[in-house]
Amino acid sequence: MKKIGNILFKLKHLLFPSQIIAGLEIKDAALRFVQFQDDGSFKKESIPLEPGIIQDGRISDRGRFIKSLGQLRGQFTSVKEKIPVIALIPSANVYVKVFSLPPLTGEKVKEAAQLNLESISPIEFKNAYADWQPVGGQEKDGKVELLGAFAGKDVVDSYIQALEFAGFLPVAIEFSSLAIARLAKQYASVVNFDKPHVAVHLSSDGIDFMIFCSGNLYFDYFVPWKLIQEDSKSAREILFKDFNDTIVREIRKVVIFYGSRWGGRLDSLILITQALQPEITKLIKENFEFEVTELKLFGFPELDPVWFAAAGGAVRGRLPRSKDNFISLTALGTEDIYLQSEIIFFIKMWRNAVLTVLVFLFFMFVGMDSFLARTSNGLAGQLQSVLAVPGGAEVVKLREQAENFNQLVNKALIAKERSPSFIQIFSKIDALLSPGITLDRLSIIAGDFSVFLVGSARDEKAALDFKNRLLAAGYKGVNLPLSDLEAKLDGTVSFSLTFSL
């Protein structure tokens, strides 16, 4: 059954192909691209960004940024169609906040969520892209908790325009912590999501403090390296003491929030870092009484944490668009643009397939014509060589006579097949003869298939009985003229009779 399922899956993708949506993470120091393959593995590419291209999460040098995107695209594919991606913009541009709603259904949920987003927006709402998604938890009074996210339109639009110019199609815009939460929920091998979890993610942009509730992102607080650098009062580097103090101070804030929201004591923390894993683990254990665990992925144990965010975007890309209810910080109509891209991709794919088949048939016909022409010329050359030898003309003449004879034989066989079987006719007539009837002559006229009989009967009554038996057998037009009945010297009677087959 599994083999049949794989065949049907491949047949579906052959008849109704669709583009695979990848995850593209944009950081101050690098671009990372991750795409799932048909066998479930990841295909990943990255390219470093030169200093000054992106600063504080914003595009500072658009020309060099687009050039870097083009280089990344060139490493992955050479096709001209736009590559659909879930784009992850720097977390410094995103504001996250949880809010709650009373139990509602249908459009009322969307309307209430929209009103709440407008009221809690940290920036002027008309200048922001905002969206929400369910958290998964539920308060004691029955209210439903939602996660709201906000980003400035100018920042998001600058990324979308650059991506489209470089040959990418942004299907959704999200941020790193949202993608990491999704990846952890689906692939984490040692995390029990029945209870909330605190996670700390250290990247090239800064430190992300997150809380996962029911496997979804519930809380996100981002501290860029710039703030730590300012605390260090250093223009070039961050003092290790200030780095440690920042981690301890911010984790303490998250622990206090955790206790006030869920009660109880935090007993574990998930650490996601690209470097200094032992040092940071030791620091946390010295200041807090909980275990520090790494985020290990089931099926991808060797995937480096630097790829987690982009991989989380790729996980979202595998979802059907109708089931993607995650936050997307874009204008309305992004999914419509993706749908149009899918239609264009489908048309181009089948157009290329049809053209390929037509070109193949054209060259096949040209090849067959060339082959037959060469064969004909070769046979003509052989004929000329036969004519050139002594007695060759006589051989050719005999061959022509043999061909004519074979044609006549074939015509005779065809005529035989199409002619009626007279043996059956004679047998049927013979079966109708009584002991007192003998036939002297039988003639069949081929044109109208009429039969003329001349025979002898012991008396006139026997001749008339023979006529009646022909009628009873189904023969038409049976005619026995009485004037043709003549008595013979031996006492018998001669007669003549006609009928149609």
N, C-alpha and C positions, 0 to 999 in steps of 0.2 A: 504493500500500500504506500509506503514511504517513497519507493521508486516511482510509482505512478503519480504521486503528488508532486515530486520534483519535475517530472515531465510536463505535467499540466501547468506548473508554475513557469517553466521556461517557455511553454507555448503561449501562455498569457502575455508574458513580457515581449515575445516576438510579435504577436498580433497587436498588442496595445502597449507599446513601449512608453516608459516614463523616465524623466531625468531624475537621478539620485540627488537629493538635496544634501549638501555638505555643511559642516560647521566651520566657520571662519572667525577666529579670535584676533582682535586688534588690540595690541598692547603698545605702550610707549617705546618698547625696545624691539618688538618682533611682530611678525604676522605668522599665524599658524593655521593650517588648513587640514581638516580631517574628514574623510569620507568613508562610509561603509562600503564594502565590496559584497558581491553576491554570495560569497562563502561565509560572510559574517565577520571577516577581519577588517581592520582599519587600513586605509591608505592615507599617509600623512606627508605633508610638505611644510617647510617653514623657510622664512627669510628674515634676517635681522634688519631692523630699521636704524638708519643713521641718526645720531643725536640731532634734535631740533626739528625732525619731521612731525612728531606728535609731542606736544608739551601740555602737561596737566590734563591729559585726556582729550585734547582738542587738536585738530589738524592745523599745524603751523605752516607747513610747506606743502601745498596741494600738489604741485608739479612732481616733487620727489615721491610723495605718497602714492600718486597714481602710477608712477614708474615702478615703484616697489610692488604694487599690486599686480602690474603687468608681468613682472619677473616671476612672481609666485604663480600666476596663472600659466605662464609658459613652462614652468617646471612640472605642472600637473597635466596639461593637455594642450593640443594644438588645434582643436576644433574651434570654429568661429562662433558657434552659438554661445549665448550667455550661460554661465554656470550658476544655477540657483544655490543660494547659501542661506543658512541661519547665521547672521552676523552678530558677533559679540563686541559691543563697543566698550571702551574703558569704564570701569566702575566709578571713577571720579565724576562722571557726568550723570549718574543715576541716583535718584532718591527713592527709598523704599519705606513703606509704612503699612502696618496692619490695621484694618478697621473691621467693624462687625455690622451685620444687618439682621433684622428679624427674619423669621422663616418666610420666604417668598418663593414664587415660581415664575417661570417664563420671562416675559419682557419686563415684569415688575422688578426682577433682580437686576437686570441691566440698567433700568432707569434709576433705581436706588443707588446702585454702585456708582453710576455716573455723577449723581448729586454729591455723594460722599467724596469722590475724587476731587471735585471742584472745591469742596470745603476744606479739605486737608492738604491741598497742593502746596508745596513749599515755594513754588515759583508761580508767577502769574499764569493762570490756567490757559489763557488764549495763546500764550507763547510756549506751551508745553505739549508734548505727546504723553498721554497717560493711558494705562491699561491695568487690568486686575485679573486675578485668577484665584480659585478656591485654595485655601490653605489645607483643608482636610480635617481640621479639628472643629469642635463645637462647644460653646460655652454652656454652663449649667442652666442658664435661663433660656436655652433654646436658640440663641442667636448663632448665626453662621459667620465665621471669620474669613475675611478675604485679604489678600496681599495686593496692595497698590504700588505702582512704580511710576516714576515721572522722569522726564528728560527734556531738555530744551530743544525746541524745534530746529533752531539754527544749527545746533551741534549735530543732531541726528540727520538733518537734511544734507549737511556737508559730507557726512559719511556715505549716505545713500547715493548722492550724485557722483562721488569719486568711485564708488564700487561699480555703478552702472557704466561709467566712462571706461573703466578698466576691463569690462567684459564679465562682470558678475551681476546676478539678479538677486538682490536681498529680499527673501521671502518674509523674513521676520527680523526684528532687531531686539536683542536681549542683552544680558550682562553675565559676567562670569559666574557669580554665586548661584544664579538661577540654573545655569547649565550644569554646574557641579552637583547641585542637589538632585537634578534629574538623573545624572549618571550614577550617583551613589544609590539612589532609590532602586534603580534597575539592575546594577551590577555589583554593588558592595557585597563582599563575601562574609564579613564578620560583624556587620552592623545590624542591630535589632531595632527596627523603626517603630516598634510598638510604643516607645517612649521618645520624648524629645532628645536631640543630641546637639551639642555645641561643637562647632568646627572652626578651626583657624587655618586660613589659607594665606601663605606668604608667596608673593609673585614679584615680578620685576617692577610692578607699579606701586605696590604697597602691601598692607595687611588687611585681609577681609575676615571679619568676625561674623560667623553665621550660626543660626539655630535652625535645625531641621525638625519639623513637626509632621508626623505621619508620612515621612519621606519627602515632604515638600518644604520649600524655603519659607520660613516664618519671620526671621529677623536677619537683617544684613546691615553691617556697619563697616565702612571702608575707611582706613587710615592711610593716606598716601605717604610715600617716603618724604615728600616735601615738608609735611608737618613735622616729622621727626627730625628732619634736617634743620628746621627752624628752631626746634627745641634744643638741638645740639649747638646752635649758633655757629654752624659751620657751613660754608658755601659749597664745599666740595665733597665732604664725607660725613657719615653718621657715626658718632661715637658708640662703641659697643655697649657702654653702660646705658646710654639713652635708648638704644635699641631694646635692651633687656627691660628697662623701666617701662617703656611703652607697651611691650607685650604683657607684662604683669599687670600694669594699671588697667589696660583695656579688657583683659580677661576677667579681672575682678569686677568690672562694670557689667560684663555679660553674665557673670555668675550671680550677681545681685538681681539682675533682671529675670534670670531663670528662676531663682527662688521665689521672687514676688509673683511670678506668673503661674508656675506649676507647683511651688512648694517643694519641700524636701531638699536633699543635698545632691549636688552634681557629683557623680562618681567616675565619669570618664569624659575624655575630650578627644576629638579627631584632629590630628595634625596633618596638614597637606602642605608640604614645602619642597622646594626644588634644591635646597642646600641647608646645611647646618642642622640636619635632623637630630643628631645626638645632642648637640649643645642646647637646642631649644627644648628638647624633651627633658633634659636634666634641669633646665631653668624652671620649667613648669612644675615638675615634681618637687623641687625645693621650696616652691612658694604655695602649692596647692595640694590637697589630699585627694587627688583622683588620678586614674590611669590615663596614659597617653597612648593612643592607638593610631596606626597608619591606615589610610584608606586603600584597601586592596580590592581589586576588581576581579570578579569571577569571570573567567574566560580570557582576561587580558592582564595576567599578573605582571608582565614585563613592561606595561605601558607606564612611561615616566609621568609623574604628576604635572610636569609642564604642559602635557597634552590634555589634561582632564577637562578643562573648560571647552576647548574646541571639540573634544569627543562628545561632551554633553550636548553641544549644538547639533552634532551629526546624529545623535540619538533622536533628537526632536525631528530632524529631517526625514527620518524613516517613518514617522507617523503619517497616516492619511491626513490631508488638509482638513477634512471634515471633523477629525478628532483632535486637532491641535487647538486646545483652549488655554495655552500658556500665554503669558504676557508678551506682547509685541509692541514696541514703542515706535510705531509708524503711523502714517496717515491711513485713512480708510482707502481700500482699493488695492492694497499690496497683493492680496490673494487673487484679486481679479487679474492683475498683471501677470502673476504666476500662471493662472489658468490659460491666459492668452499665449504665454510662452510655451506651455505644454501642447496646445493645439498646433502652434507653428512648428514645434519640434516633431510632432506626429506626422504632419503633412510633409515636411521636408524628408523625414525618414522614408516614408512610403514612396515619395517622388523619386528619391535616389534609388530605392529598390526596383521600381518599375523601369527607370532609365537603365539600370544595370542589366536587368533581364533583357530589355530590348537590344541593348548593345551586344550582349552575348548572343542573342538569336541572329542579329545581323552578321556578326563575324562567323557564326556557325554556318549560315547560308552561303556566305562568301566562300568559306572553306570548302563546303560541299560542292559548290559550283566549280571551284578551281579543281577539285579532285576529279569530278566527272569529266571536265574538259580535258584534263591530262589523260584520263583513262581512254576517252574517245580518240584523242590524238595518238595514243600508244597503239590502239587497235588498228587505226587507219595505217599507221606505219608498218605494223605487222602484216596487214593486207598487201601493202605495196611490196614488202619484201618477199611475200609468197608469190606475187605476180611476176617478180623479177626472176625467179628460178625457173629452169626448164620444166614444163608441164604445169606450171602454176596456174595459168589461165584455165586449163581443163579442170583443175581441182576446184577453182572458184565456181566454174559453171556447174560442176556436179553438186557443189554445196548448195547453189541456188535451186537446182532441181530437187534436191532433198528437202529444202525448206518448203518449196511449193507442194511437194507430195505430202509432207506433214500437215500443211494447212488444209489440203483436201481431205486428209484422213480425219482431222479434227472436225471439219464441217460435216462429214458423213456421220461421225459419232454423235454430233449434236442433232442432226436430222433424225438419227435412230432414236435418240432419247425423246425427241418431241413427237415421233410418230406413234399412233395407237398400236396396241398389241393385238394383232389379228389372230394369234393362237387362241386367246381367250374367247374371241368372237366365234371361231370355228367350234371350240369346245362346247359353248352354250347352245349353238344350233344343233350340234350332234346329239346333245342330251335330250333335245326335244323330238328327235326322230323316233317314230314308232317302228316296230319290226316290219310293217308293211310298206315303209317308205324308203326309197333309195335316191340318192342325189347323183345326178349325172354331171352337173356343172354349177359352180358358184362364182359369181363376179361381184366385186365391191368397187363402186365408183367413188374415188377419193374426194372428189369435189364436194358432194353433198352427203357422203357416207351412206348411200343407198345400196341395197343388196338385191341382186337378181339371181333367182334359183331356177334350175331346170331339173326335174326329177321324175320318178315313176312311183305310182301307188297301186296297191292291189285292186282298189276300186275308187269311185268318186268320193265315197264317204270317208275313206282314209285320207284322201287329199284335203277334204274340208276339215277333218279333225286336226290335221297338221297346221292348217291356217289358224284355227281357233287356239291352238297351243301357243303359237307365236304371239297372238294378241294377248293371251293371258300372261305371257312372260314380260309384257311391257313394251314390245316393239310397236312402232307407229307406222301408219300408212300401209298395213298389210293388204295386198291386192292379189286375188286369185281369180282371173277372168274365167268364167265358165266356158267361154268359146275356145280357151286354150286346152281344155280337157279333151284328149283324143284317146280312143280305144286302140290297143295294140293287138296283134295277132295272137299273143300269148295270154290274152284276157286282162292284162294290166292296163293302167291308164297313165298316160304321160301328162304332165302339167308344167306350167311356168308360173312363178310367184315373185312378187317384189315387195320390199318393206324397207324402212329406214332404221338405222342403228340408233 
